Amino acid sequence: MGEFWTQALYYTEEIAKNDYISCDWGNCDKWPPAPNKQYFGRGPLQLSWNYNYGQFSNIFSTSGYDSKMELLNEPEKVSHDSFTAMAAGFWFYMAPQEPKPSMHDIMTGYFIPNAVDL
């Protein structure tokens, strides 16, 4: 289990890993998975699925053009690099993910659900 103080963030990768490549709604054209890579939950808020890795990489990577591919090609950086892991967690908490609002907006009461949301 590790030192007592590390146990809150002990698991940096999902324990029950599945085949986390989603090509629903044509998102494999927009967020193409790399060969032999899996996009299971990694990091403190368990970033999962190719489209989340691609979207986060788009705003996180400084590589410039087609930066979405950085974490699609190297998804393990989300669990092996501490800065990337925490940045992914903050991004996932703060960024709305269509069609849902951000976790932050829900927790702070900023998001007011309408009849369709309910």
WONORFEN-V59455 format. One record per run of one state. SS is the DSSP state (@ for helix, = for strand, . for the rest). FROM is the first residue (numbers start at 1). TO is the last residue. If there is no record, write none. Layout:
ss=SS from=FROM to=TO
ss=SS from=FROM to=TO
This chain:
ss=. from=1 to=3
ss=@ from=4 to=9
ss=. from=10 to=12
ss== from=13 to=13
ss=. from=14 to=23
ss=@ from=24 to=30
ss=. from=31 to=41
ss== from=42 to=42
ss=. from=43 to=46
ss== from=47 to=47
ss=. from=48 to=49
ss=@ from=50 to=60
ss=. from=61 to=68
ss=@ from=69 to=73
ss=. from=74 to=76
ss=@ from=77 to=80
ss=. from=81 to=81
ss=@ from=82 to=94
ss=. from=95 to=96
ss== from=97 to=97
ss=. from=98 to=99
ss== from=100 to=100
ss=. from=101 to=102
ss=@ from=103 to=108
ss=. from=109 to=118
